[in-house]
Amino acid sequence: MQKQNKTEVNWTLWIGLLILVLTELINSKVWTLPKALYIILIASSIIVLMVGLAFDVKKFLDLRKENNNNRRINYK
């Protein structure tokens, strides 16, 4: 069985970072956002980042479990 080396981009993390950076840039340079909108945008970017990290952790744990199973099969 061949191992597949795929590099997958987690777009959720990039979208969360983009929301966070754009919110900070808009709030500091162009105009000041209303406080409620600013809090909502920051909270949504944090939630998006947490979801992205959760998917990354799940993918890492699945790969680790698969590698452990492959190792057991190879030793038998």
Secondary structure as GFF3:
##gff-version 3
##sequence-region A 1 76
A	DSSP	alpha_helix	11	25	.	.	.	ID=ss1
A	DSSP	pi_helix	26	30	.	.	.	ID=ss2
A	DSSP	alpha_helix	35	75	.	.	.	ID=ss3
###
